[in-house]
Structure formats: C-alpha cells, structure tokens
Amino acid sequence: MHENKEINALFHLLDDPDQEVFDTVASKILLYGKDIIPNLENLWENTVDESIQERIELLIHRVHYQDLQAALRAWSLSELQDLMQGAILVARYQFPDLVPSQVLNEIERIKRNIWLELNNYLTPLEKINVLNSMIYNYFGLKGEEVSYQRKNQFFINQVIESKKGNPLTNGIIYQSLCAMLDLPVYAVNIPRQFILAYFDTFIDFDEPVEPNDQRILFFIDPIQGQIYTQQDVDTYLKRVSVPSVPSYFKPQSNKRIIQFLLEELAKCFRDDKDAYRQDELSNLASLLEE
C-alpha cells in the first residue's frame, strides 16, 4: 500500500506516550486491513526505538488477528467446513504467512498412497490397518499425549513438518484422510481422550444426530492407531469412574473439533505476558459456537 498523508500522520503518533492516543491510532490503522502490513514492516525496519518496535509488532499481530477472525467466520458459515482447512486457520494464528498448499499437498500425497492399497473387498478393520500402516509407518507420524508446553504440536503445519503431534492434531490428520477416502470415521466425545470411531454409516450433521441412529464398529486412538473395542472403552470409563452415557459416543462435527483445538491451544499461553493470546484464542473459539 502506498503511504499517504493520513498513514504518515498515524505512524508519527505511534510514539505518543498517551495510551489513549495510541489506542485511537491503532484503531484507525486496523481499518486499512492487511494491505497496511508491508508499510508497518517497513516502519519497523526503520525504527531504532525498541518500545516503538514492540508497538508496531503488536499492530501487525492485530491486523493478522482481525483477518483471521474474518476467515474463521467465513469457514464457520461455509457449507463444507473442511476439517483440514479449519486446522490450517488455527495454525495461521501463530504462522500468519502459512501457505496452505504446503500442508494440503503432503496430505494429498499420503491419501494417494493409501488409496492405492484400498479396495472394496477389505473389511472396515482391514481398511484401517492399511491407513495405520501408511500413516504411522510409511509417513512416520508419531504421537504424544497432550502437553501444553509443546504448543507446536497444536499447529497442523508443524505436525506435518516434524511428523510429531498430539491426539488432537494426529486425529485431525487421520479423520481428514478418512473423509478423503470415504471412510465413516469421526471423533467422539469420550471424556479426557480424543478418540476416533469407525461408524457403520456416514453422518449428516445437518440433521439431528441421535445415538441410536448409528452403530460404532470400533474405536481408533490417533496417537499411534491403536484399535479399541466397545468393551475396552467401557472398561476405561469404569476405571476413571465415569458413567457411560450416550452423548460420549456421539460423532463430533468439524466445527466442534476446531473449536476444541482452539480451546486447548489457549491453555498453552499461561504466562501473564501471554494473557492477551489466551483471550484471543478463547474469542476465536467462541466464534464457532453451534
């Protein structure tokens, strides 16, 4: 964006010690949207005062955040609500210049290799064994339990790059591949776990999802593809003293999964200096209220 008199005037006020003046200036700069980011980056490079540089960095972050809010709203209102696209939007919070094709091309490559090994004569369990072999052996995806100290494991681009995620991001990769391969695999709401289930039918989330309308054939732990039976899950629920209720076995919508990803990511920012990030992520999650 070419600088004009108004932009120059606003930039000259960025060093004003009065917080109210800065807030007013910031609000006006935000109205220009992401087109003003190159101007702000140029100003940062030509500023020697670290406190002013911090203000510029904050402004750049706010512009990106504003853009992300609009993109997430659009995704939420879209007809498809593609799960991988939603995870990419979450990653854009930390990596605003993320190029989606870098993630999508790798997912497509894994999907193509799985597709070559699948056929209609395989049972659901055999199909999942093919997926597990390709995802965890061929591609080499590893998984660890959720740790809020390892926040990069919540960003799908970092998981694809490092080949190491947590149950949530591994599960998003797994479920996305299943959707691309027409396999009825969905996340379910088992307490304290992020577990996938292979259903006997595809789910239409535009219709009310009643637990009795479908049947779960088996469960999949996306950390490393471990298969569990209904009895295994019932035993787990007894062990953690949680009564088994139908809502635990209800398939979760893509919107709910991305909302959960944002809620969990917010827990990674616990320091006082990061309190605003926790607020921002909680706000993004609230945009997805169903």
BALOBA-1460 file (C-alpha; in Angstrom, 3 decimals):
// residues 290
<rec num="1" residu="m" x="0.000" y="0.000" z="0.000"/>
<rec num="2" residu="h" x="1.336" y="3.444" z="-0.911"/>
<rec num="3" residu="e" x="1.767" y="5.747" z="2.029"/>
<rec num="4" residu="n" x="-0.443" y="8.801" z="2.093"/>
<rec num="5" residu="k" x="-0.656" y="11.779" z="4.388"/>
<rec num="6" residu="e" x="-3.073" y="10.081" z="6.777"/>
<rec num="7" residu="i" x="-0.912" y="6.958" z="7.125"/>
<rec num="8" residu="n" x="2.205" y="9.072" z="7.686"/>
<rec num="9" residu="a" x="0.382" y="11.138" z="10.292"/>
<rec num="10" residu="l" x="-0.783" y="7.993" z="12.092"/>
<rec num="11" residu="f" x="2.718" y="6.495" z="12.035"/>
<rec num="12" residu="h" x="4.156" y="9.685" z="13.558"/>
<rec num="13" residu="l" x="1.776" y="9.272" z="16.505"/>
<rec num="14" residu="l" x="2.887" y="5.729" z="17.336"/>
<rec num="15" residu="d" x="5.448" y="7.049" z="19.809"/>
<rec num="16" residu="d" x="2.889" y="9.087" z="21.741"/>
<rec num="17" residu="p" x="3.191" y="8.093" z="25.434"/>
<rec num="18" residu="d" x="-0.548" y="8.573" z="25.978"/>
<rec num="19" residu="q" x="-2.163" y="5.095" z="25.802"/>
<rec num="20" residu="e" x="-5.478" y="6.593" z="24.730"/>
<rec num="21" residu="v" x="-3.818" y="8.279" z="21.755"/>
<rec num="22" residu="f" x="-2.099" y="5.016" z="20.788"/>
<rec num="23" residu="d" x="-5.384" y="3.076" z="21.029"/>
<rec num="24" residu="t" x="-7.072" y="5.620" z="18.742"/>
<rec num="25" residu="v" x="-4.189" y="5.465" z="16.255"/>
<rec num="26" residu="a" x="-4.215" y="1.635" z="16.355"/>
<rec num="27" residu="s" x="-7.958" y="1.525" z="15.646"/>
<rec num="28" residu="k" x="-7.531" y="3.736" z="12.580"/>
<rec num="29" residu="i" x="-4.576" y="1.707" z="11.294"/>
<rec num="30" residu="l" x="-6.589" y="-1.521" z="11.672"/>
<rec num="31" residu="l" x="-9.222" y="-0.101" z="9.332"/>
<rec num="32" residu="y" x="-6.719" y="-0.418" z="6.460"/>
<rec num="33" residu="g" x="-6.661" y="-4.212" z="6.926"/>
<rec num="34" residu="k" x="-3.794" y="-6.498" z="5.929"/>
<rec num="35" residu="d" x="-2.801" y="-4.246" z="2.994"/>
<rec num="36" residu="i" x="-1.027" y="-1.999" z="5.504"/>
<rec num="37" residu="i" x="1.250" y="-4.777" z="6.832"/>
<rec num="38" residu="p" x="4.134" y="-4.051" z="4.358"/>
<rec num="39" residu="n" x="4.052" y="-0.384" z="5.476"/>
<rec num="40" residu="l" x="4.212" y="-1.428" z="9.122"/>
<rec num="41" residu="e" x="7.057" y="-3.871" z="8.422"/>
<rec num="42" residu="n" x="8.978" y="-1.129" z="6.599"/>
<rec num="43" residu="l" x="8.412" y="1.225" z="9.527"/>
<rec num="44" residu="w" x="9.654" y="-1.446" z="11.960"/>
<rec num="45" residu="e" x="12.869" y="-1.880" z="9.945"/>
<rec num="46" residu="n" x="13.498" y="1.859" z="10.054"/>
<rec num="47" residu="t" x="12.757" y="2.290" z="13.762"/>
<rec num="48" residu="v" x="15.527" y="2.093" z="16.348"/>
<rec num="49" residu="d" x="13.369" y="2.535" z="19.466"/>
<rec num="50" residu="e" x="12.567" y="-0.957" z="20.798"/>
<rec num="51" residu="s" x="9.391" y="0.188" z="22.559"/>
<rec num="52" residu="i" x="8.065" y="1.583" z="19.267"/>
<rec num="53" residu="q" x="9.079" y="-1.640" z="17.501"/>
<rec num="54" residu="e" x="7.033" y="-3.585" z="20.067"/>
<rec num="55" residu="r" x="4.028" y="-1.370" z="19.340"/>
<rec num="56" residu="i" x="4.447" y="-1.983" z="15.607"/>
<rec num="57" residu="e" x="4.728" y="-5.750" z="16.198"/>
<rec num="58" residu="l" x="1.530" y="-5.620" z="18.238"/>
<rec num="59" residu="l" x="-0.216" y="-3.734" z="15.435"/>
<rec num="60" residu="i" x="0.924" y="-6.278" z="12.828"/>
<rec num="61" residu="h" x="-0.371" y="-9.059" z="15.081"/>
<rec num="62" residu="r" x="-3.722" y="-7.277" z="15.498"/>
<rec num="63" residu="v" x="-4.097" y="-6.874" z="11.729"/>
<rec num="64" residu="h" x="-3.390" y="-10.588" z="11.197"/>
<rec num="65" residu="y" x="-5.769" y="-11.480" z="14.021"/>
<rec num="66" residu="q" x="-8.520" y="-9.331" z="12.554"/>
<rec num="67" residu="d" x="-8.033" y="-11.065" z="9.192"/>
<rec num="68" residu="l" x="-8.093" y="-14.481" z="10.897"/>
<rec num="69" residu="q" x="-11.367" y="-13.674" z="12.665"/>
<rec num="70" residu="a" x="-12.990" y="-12.911" z="9.314"/>
<rec num="71" residu="a" x="-11.577" y="-16.104" z="7.747"/>
<rec num="72" residu="l" x="-12.766" y="-18.268" z="10.652"/>
<rec num="73" residu="r" x="-16.256" y="-16.744" z="10.499"/>
<rec num="74" residu="a" x="-16.380" y="-17.480" z="6.759"/>
<rec num="75" residu="w" x="-15.233" y="-21.084" z="7.377"/>
<rec num="76" residu="s" x="-17.855" y="-21.484" z="10.115"/>
<rec num="77" residu="l" x="-20.612" y="-20.325" z="7.766"/>
<rec num="78" residu="s" x="-19.393" y="-22.345" z="4.785"/>
<rec num="79" residu="e" x="-21.341" y="-25.383" z="3.632"/>
<rec num="80" residu="l" x="-18.413" y="-27.804" z="3.814"/>
<rec num="81" residu="q" x="-16.419" y="-26.764" z="6.919"/>
<rec num="82" residu="d" x="-13.451" y="-28.855" z="5.799"/>
<rec num="83" residu="l" x="-11.580" y="-30.132" z="8.861"/>
<rec num="84" residu="m" x="-8.056" y="-29.677" z="7.479"/>
<rec num="85" residu="q" x="-8.855" y="-26.150" z="6.293"/>
<rec num="86" residu="g" x="-10.085" y="-25.375" z="9.812"/>
<rec num="87" residu="a" x="-6.839" y="-26.686" z="11.343"/>
<rec num="88" residu="i" x="-4.839" y="-24.560" z="8.877"/>
<rec num="89" residu="l" x="-6.772" y="-21.480" z="10.040"/>
<rec num="90" residu="v" x="-5.834" y="-22.280" z="13.652"/>
<rec num="91" residu="a" x="-2.171" y="-22.576" z="12.610"/>
<rec num="92" residu="r" x="-2.400" y="-19.151" z="10.969"/>
<rec num="93" residu="y" x="-2.776" y="-17.664" z="14.448"/>
<rec num="94" residu="q" x="0.919" y="-18.389" z="15.057"/>
<rec num="95" residu="f" x="2.028" y="-18.554" z="11.415"/>
<rec num="96" residu="p" x="0.028" y="-15.841" z="9.570"/>
<rec num="97" residu="d" x="2.004" y="-16.307" z="6.348"/>
<rec num="98" residu="l" x="1.385" y="-20.052" z="6.235"/>
<rec num="99" residu="v" x="0.871" y="-21.330" z="2.672"/>
<rec num="100" residu="p" x="-1.968" y="-23.905" z="2.882"/>
<rec num="101" residu="s" x="-0.758" y="-25.831" z="-0.171"/>
<rec num="102" residu="q" x="2.363" y="-26.935" z="1.743"/>
<rec num="103" residu="v" x="0.129" y="-28.826" z="4.170"/>
<rec num="104" residu="l" x="-2.535" y="-29.922" z="1.686"/>
<rec num="105" residu="n" x="-0.041" y="-31.334" z="-0.825"/>
<rec num="106" residu="e" x="1.501" y="-33.585" z="1.838"/>
<rec num="107" residu="i" x="-1.934" y="-34.793" z="2.981"/>
<rec num="108" residu="e" x="-2.864" y="-35.490" z="-0.646"/>
<rec num="109" residu="r" x="0.369" y="-37.489" z="-1.093"/>
<rec num="110" residu="i" x="-0.425" y="-39.694" z="1.921"/>
<rec num="111" residu="k" x="-4.026" y="-40.108" z="0.756"/>
<rec num="112" residu="r" x="-2.892" y="-41.190" z="-2.724"/>
<rec num="113" residu="n" x="-0.621" y="-43.877" z="-1.264"/>
<rec num="114" residu="i" x="-3.408" y="-45.188" z="0.979"/>
<rec num="115" residu="w" x="-5.916" y="-45.175" z="-1.892"/>
<rec num="116" residu="l" x="-3.638" y="-47.394" z="-3.981"/>
<rec num="117" residu="e" x="-3.737" y="-50.050" z="-1.232"/>
<rec num="118" residu="l" x="-7.504" y="-49.965" z="-0.594"/>
<rec num="119" residu="n" x="-10.205" y="-51.963" z="-2.365"/>
<rec num="120" residu="n" x="-13.893" y="-52.711" z="-1.846"/>
<rec num="121" residu="y" x="-13.206" y="-56.271" z="-0.704"/>
<rec num="122" residu="l" x="-11.470" y="-55.178" z="2.502"/>
<rec num="123" residu="t" x="-13.367" y="-55.147" z="5.791"/>
<rec num="124" residu="p" x="-13.503" y="-51.863" z="7.798"/>
<rec num="125" residu="l" x="-10.804" y="-53.191" z="10.132"/>
<rec num="126" residu="e" x="-8.584" y="-54.185" z="7.216"/>
<rec num="127" residu="k" x="-9.020" y="-50.733" z="5.682"/>
<rec num="128" residu="i" x="-7.954" y="-49.086" z="8.955"/>
<rec num="129" residu="n" x="-4.933" y="-51.404" z="9.153"/>
<rec num="130" residu="v" x="-3.903" y="-50.085" z="5.710"/>
<rec num="131" residu="l" x="-4.354" y="-46.499" z="6.943"/>
<rec num="132" residu="n" x="-2.335" y="-47.195" z="10.082"/>
<rec num="133" residu="s" x="0.492" y="-48.739" z="8.105"/>
<rec num="134" residu="m" x="0.677" y="-45.759" z="5.732"/>
<rec num="135" residu="i" x="0.217" y="-43.008" z="8.346"/>
<rec num="136" residu="y" x="2.458" y="-44.337" z="11.123"/>
<rec num="137" residu="n" x="4.980" y="-46.479" z="9.243"/>
<rec num="138" residu="y" x="5.293" y="-45.058" z="5.717"/>
<rec num="139" residu="f" x="4.732" y="-41.382" z="6.580"/>
<rec num="140" residu="g" x="6.229" y="-41.839" z="10.054"/>
<rec num="141" residu="l" x="3.724" y="-39.843" z="12.103"/>
<rec num="142" residu="k" x="4.409" y="-40.067" z="15.833"/>
<rec num="143" residu="g" x="2.147" y="-39.050" z="18.686"/>
<rec num="144" residu="e" x="2.472" y="-37.942" z="22.290"/>
<rec num="145" residu="e" x="-0.077" y="-37.175" z="24.984"/>
<rec num="146" residu="v" x="-1.242" y="-33.566" z="25.130"/>
<rec num="147" residu="s" x="1.296" y="-31.235" z="26.735"/>
<rec num="148" residu="y" x="0.631" y="-27.503" z="26.929"/>
<rec num="149" residu="q" x="4.407" y="-26.969" z="26.984"/>
<rec num="150" residu="r" x="4.600" y="-28.328" z="23.431"/>
<rec num="151" residu="k" x="2.357" y="-25.826" z="21.711"/>
<rec num="152" residu="n" x="3.808" y="-26.530" z="18.248"/>
<rec num="153" residu="q" x="2.016" y="-29.884" z="18.389"/>
<rec num="154" residu="f" x="-1.264" y="-27.949" z="18.139"/>
<rec num="155" residu="f" x="-0.281" y="-26.370" z="14.789"/>
<rec num="156" residu="i" x="-1.001" y="-28.677" z="11.858"/>
<rec num="157" residu="n" x="1.832" y="-27.313" z="9.687"/>
<rec num="158" residu="q" x="4.361" y="-28.010" z="12.446"/>
<rec num="159" residu="v" x="2.962" y="-31.523" z="12.942"/>
<rec num="160" residu="i" x="3.287" y="-32.282" z="9.220"/>
<rec num="161" residu="e" x="6.837" y="-30.894" z="9.225"/>
<rec num="162" residu="s" x="8.086" y="-32.599" z="12.406"/>
<rec num="163" residu="k" x="5.872" y="-35.703" z="11.991"/>
<rec num="164" residu="k" x="5.007" y="-35.472" z="15.668"/>
<rec num="165" residu="g" x="1.644" y="-34.383" z="17.047"/>
<rec num="166" residu="n" x="-0.748" y="-34.939" z="19.909"/>
<rec num="167" residu="p" x="-4.036" y="-36.890" z="19.864"/>
<rec num="168" residu="l" x="-5.945" y="-33.856" z="18.605"/>
<rec num="169" residu="t" x="-3.754" y="-32.891" z="15.641"/>
<rec num="170" residu="n" x="-2.959" y="-36.508" z="14.756"/>
<rec num="171" residu="g" x="-6.698" y="-37.155" z="14.922"/>
<rec num="172" residu="i" x="-7.420" y="-34.257" z="12.571"/>
<rec num="173" residu="i" x="-4.935" y="-35.660" z="10.038"/>
<rec num="174" residu="y" x="-6.403" y="-39.154" z="10.439"/>
<rec num="175" residu="q" x="-10.040" y="-38.071" z="10.159"/>
<rec num="176" residu="s" x="-9.271" y="-35.808" z="7.193"/>
<rec num="177" residu="l" x="-7.680" y="-38.707" z="5.328"/>
<rec num="178" residu="c" x="-10.687" y="-40.907" z="6.141"/>
<rec num="179" residu="a" x="-13.036" y="-38.244" z="4.770"/>
<rec num="180" residu="m" x="-10.987" y="-38.039" z="1.559"/>
<rec num="181" residu="l" x="-11.161" y="-41.848" z="1.253"/>
<rec num="182" residu="d" x="-14.919" y="-42.077" z="2.001"/>
<rec num="183" residu="l" x="-14.482" y="-43.889" z="5.309"/>
<rec num="184" residu="p" x="-17.068" y="-43.050" z="8.032"/>
<rec num="185" residu="v" x="-14.620" y="-42.176" z="10.811"/>
<rec num="186" residu="y" x="-15.469" y="-39.372" z="13.256"/>
<rec num="187" residu="a" x="-14.209" y="-38.070" z="16.588"/>
<rec num="188" residu="v" x="-16.360" y="-38.955" z="19.574"/>
<rec num="189" residu="n" x="-16.734" y="-37.294" z="22.954"/>
<rec num="190" residu="i" x="-15.046" y="-39.781" z="25.316"/>
<rec num="191" residu="p" x="-14.008" y="-37.864" z="28.492"/>
<rec num="192" residu="r" x="-10.298" y="-36.953" z="28.817"/>
<rec num="193" residu="q" x="-9.491" y="-38.542" z="25.461"/>
<rec num="194" residu="f" x="-9.521" y="-37.595" z="21.800"/>
<rec num="195" residu="i" x="-10.658" y="-40.811" z="20.171"/>
<rec num="196" residu="l" x="-11.981" y="-41.609" z="16.703"/>
<rec num="197" residu="a" x="-14.721" y="-44.122" z="15.936"/>
<rec num="198" residu="y" x="-15.494" y="-46.101" z="12.786"/>
<rec num="199" residu="f" x="-19.273" y="-45.872" z="12.303"/>
<rec num="200" residu="d" x="-21.450" y="-48.168" z="10.238"/>
<rec num="201" residu="t" x="-22.826" y="-45.193" z="8.299"/>
<rec num="202" residu="f" x="-21.903" y="-41.680" z="7.191"/>
<rec num="203" residu="i" x="-23.179" y="-38.839" z="9.378"/>
<rec num="204" residu="d" x="-25.196" y="-35.901" z="8.094"/>
<rec num="205" residu="f" x="-24.522" y="-33.155" z="10.632"/>
<rec num="206" residu="d" x="-27.288" y="-31.026" z="9.136"/>
<rec num="207" residu="e" x="-29.727" y="-33.483" z="10.723"/>
<rec num="208" residu="p" x="-30.051" y="-34.163" z="14.476"/>
<rec num="209" residu="v" x="-27.580" y="-36.900" z="15.373"/>
<rec num="210" residu="e" x="-29.254" y="-39.427" z="17.649"/>
<rec num="211" residu="p" x="-27.012" y="-42.069" z="19.304"/>
<rec num="212" residu="n" x="-29.390" y="-44.865" z="18.284"/>
<rec num="213" residu="d" x="-29.260" y="-43.883" z="14.604"/>
<rec num="214" residu="q" x="-25.837" y="-45.381" z="14.039"/>
<rec num="215" residu="r" x="-23.501" y="-48.018" z="15.394"/>
<rec num="216" residu="i" x="-19.795" y="-47.813" z="16.221"/>
<rec num="217" residu="l" x="-17.807" y="-50.774" z="14.861"/>
<rec num="218" residu="f" x="-14.599" y="-49.956" z="16.778"/>
<rec num="219" residu="f" x="-12.506" y="-47.072" z="18.106"/>
<rec num="220" residu="i" x="-9.113" y="-45.722" z="16.975"/>
<rec num="221" residu="d" x="-6.545" y="-43.948" z="19.146"/>
<rec num="222" residu="p" x="-4.878" y="-41.455" z="16.764"/>
<rec num="223" residu="i" x="-1.655" y="-41.276" z="18.786"/>
<rec num="224" residu="q" x="-0.443" y="-44.408" z="17.004"/>
<rec num="225" residu="g" x="-3.529" y="-46.090" z="15.535"/>
<rec num="226" residu="q" x="-4.336" y="-48.477" z="18.391"/>
<rec num="227" residu="i" x="-7.737" y="-50.166" z="17.870"/>
<rec num="228" residu="y" x="-10.178" y="-50.445" z="20.789"/>
<rec num="229" residu="t" x="-13.464" y="-52.324" z="21.148"/>
<rec num="230" residu="q" x="-16.603" y="-51.050" z="22.866"/>
<rec num="231" residu="q" x="-15.658" y="-53.247" z="25.819"/>
<rec num="232" residu="d" x="-12.221" y="-51.565" z="26.024"/>
<rec num="233" residu="v" x="-13.879" y="-48.140" z="26.167"/>
<rec num="234" residu="d" x="-16.431" y="-49.291" z="28.758"/>
<rec num="235" residu="t" x="-13.589" y="-50.649" z="30.892"/>
<rec num="236" residu="y" x="-11.753" y="-47.324" z="30.605"/>
<rec num="237" residu="l" x="-14.846" y="-45.376" z="31.696"/>
<rec num="238" residu="k" x="-15.239" y="-47.647" z="34.749"/>
<rec num="239" residu="r" x="-11.565" y="-47.195" z="35.614"/>
<rec num="240" residu="v" x="-11.881" y="-43.400" z="35.635"/>
<rec num="241" residu="s" x="-15.221" y="-43.653" z="37.497"/>
<rec num="242" residu="v" x="-17.237" y="-42.009" z="34.720"/>
<rec num="243" residu="p" x="-20.706" y="-43.382" z="33.951"/>
<rec num="244" residu="s" x="-21.236" y="-44.343" z="30.318"/>
<rec num="245" residu="v" x="-23.776" y="-42.031" z="28.666"/>
<rec num="246" residu="p" x="-24.925" y="-41.915" z="25.006"/>
<rec num="247" residu="s" x="-23.504" y="-38.414" z="24.411"/>
<rec num="248" residu="y" x="-19.953" y="-39.794" z="24.765"/>
<rec num="249" residu="f" x="-20.468" y="-41.819" z="21.591"/>
<rec num="250" residu="k" x="-21.964" y="-39.022" z="19.537"/>
<rec num="251" residu="p" x="-19.883" y="-38.031" z="16.471"/>
<rec num="252" residu="q" x="-18.374" y="-34.558" z="16.777"/>
<rec num="253" residu="s" x="-18.797" y="-32.025" z="13.970"/>
<rec num="254" residu="n" x="-15.766" y="-30.476" z="12.289"/>
<rec num="255" residu="k" x="-16.759" y="-27.130" z="13.787"/>
<rec num="256" residu="r" x="-16.699" y="-28.598" z="17.293"/>
<rec num="257" residu="i" x="-13.289" y="-30.231" z="16.699"/>
<rec num="258" residu="i" x="-11.740" y="-26.925" z="15.567"/>
<rec num="259" residu="q" x="-13.368" y="-25.132" z="18.493"/>
<rec num="260" residu="f" x="-11.826" y="-27.722" z="20.838"/>
<rec num="261" residu="l" x="-8.430" y="-27.264" z="19.146"/>
<rec num="262" residu="l" x="-8.620" y="-23.501" z="19.813"/>
<rec num="263" residu="e" x="-9.679" y="-24.071" z="23.435"/>
<rec num="264" residu="e" x="-6.789" y="-26.455" z="24.028"/>
<rec num="265" residu="l" x="-4.277" y="-24.178" z="22.260"/>
<rec num="266" residu="a" x="-5.341" y="-21.297" z="24.518"/>
<rec num="267" residu="k" x="-4.111" y="-23.337" z="27.510"/>
<rec num="268" residu="c" x="-0.563" y="-23.175" z="26.101"/>
<rec num="269" residu="f" x="-0.373" y="-19.429" z="26.846"/>
<rec num="270" residu="r" x="-0.379" y="-19.261" z="30.639"/>
<rec num="271" residu="d" x="2.175" y="-16.540" z="31.364"/>
<rec num="272" residu="d" x="0.894" y="-13.081" z="32.266"/>
<rec num="273" residu="k" x="2.607" y="-11.610" z="29.200"/>
<rec num="274" residu="d" x="0.615" y="-14.026" z="27.023"/>
<rec num="275" residu="a" x="-2.758" y="-13.403" z="28.682"/>
<rec num="276" residu="y" x="-3.964" y="-11.487" z="25.622"/>
<rec num="277" residu="r" x="-3.235" y="-14.525" z="23.432"/>
<rec num="278" residu="q" x="-5.340" y="-16.723" z="25.682"/>
<rec num="279" residu="d" x="-8.166" y="-14.176" z="25.389"/>
<rec num="280" residu="e" x="-7.794" y="-14.010" z="21.594"/>
<rec num="281" residu="l" x="-7.904" y="-17.789" z="21.168"/>
<rec num="282" residu="s" x="-10.894" y="-18.098" z="23.503"/>
<rec num="283" residu="n" x="-12.602" y="-15.411" z="21.445"/>
<rec num="284" residu="l" x="-11.872" y="-17.305" z="18.218"/>
<rec num="285" residu="a" x="-13.330" y="-20.460" z="19.795"/>
<rec num="286" residu="s" x="-16.473" y="-18.557" z="20.764"/>
<rec num="287" residu="l" x="-16.974" y="-17.622" z="17.096"/>
<rec num="288" residu="l" x="-17.684" y="-21.294" z="16.460"/>
<rec num="289" residu="e" x="-20.492" y="-21.706" z="18.988"/>
<rec num="290" residu="e" x="-23.041" y="-24.001" z="17.385"/>
